[in-house]
Amino acid sequence: MTDIVERLKSWDRCYPGNINVETAVDDATNEITRLRKYEELVRFIANDYHELSYDKAQWQRDDWKKRCKKLIEEHYEDTSSIRPSP
C-alpha cells in the first residue's frame, strides 16, 4: 500500500479528477483506524503501573510485548502487506 499521506499531498487540487475520492477516503479512514489502535496501545503502556519487583516487571514486559505483537499481527492479517522480518 502506498503511503496515504504522500498520495494525498501529491494530489493536484486544481484537477480533482486525478484521484479517486472514495478510495482516498477509504484508505485515509483505514490508516486513521490503524493509527488509533497503536495510539491506544501506547497510551495503555504509558499509563500502566510500572512494577518494581523483578518477577512482576518481567511479566509486565512480556505482557506488553505480547500486546504489541498481537497488534502487529492483526495489521498484517487485515492487509496484503508482506510482514517484515524481525
N, C-alpha and C positions, 0 to 999 in steps of 0.2 A: 504494500500500500504506500502510495506516495505521501509525503508529508502534507497534511491538510492545510497547515498554516502557509507553507510555501505555495501551494496551489491557489489558495485564496488571495495571497499577496500578488501573485503574478497575473491575476485576472485583470484584463483591461476593462476598466469600468466604463469606458466610452462605448464599448461593444459588448453588451451583455450576452450576446449570442455565443461568445467564446467559452461559456461554461454551462454545464447542465446544473441548474439551480437546485433541483430536487436531490440530485446526487451529492452536491456540495453540502446541502443542509443535512442530509442523512449522515455523510461522513463526519461533519463537524459535531453532530449530535452524538455519534458513536465515540468520537475522540473525547468529548467532554465527559461522557458517562465513564469511560475508562479512566480518565484522569481523576475523577471524583472518587473512584474506588481506591486508587493509590493514595489520594489525599486522606481518605478515611483511615487507611492503614497507618499512615504516618502520624496522624492525629492520635490514634489509639496507642501507638508505641510511645509517642512523646508524652502522653498524659498518664500512662500506666505507672504504677508504683514500682520503683526500682528496688529489687530485692537486695538485701545486704549479705545474707549468708551465701556461701559458695554454692551449695547444692541448689538452693532456690534460684540463685542467679543463673546457673546453668540451665535449669528447667525453663526459666523465663526466656532466656536467649533462644533455646530450642523451640519454644512456642512461637516466638516472633519469627524465627526462620521458617517454621512450618507455614505460618500465615502468609509470609512473603512468597514462598514457593507456590502455594496454592493459588494466589492471585496471579502470578506469572503463568502458571499452567492454564488457568481459566482464560487468560488473554489469548494464548496460542491455540486453545481449543475453539474459541469464538472466531478466529480469523484463519486465513490460509497462510499466515506468516510462517516462515521457517524459524524454528527455535534456534537461537544462538547457542553455541557450545559453552559450557560452564567455564 
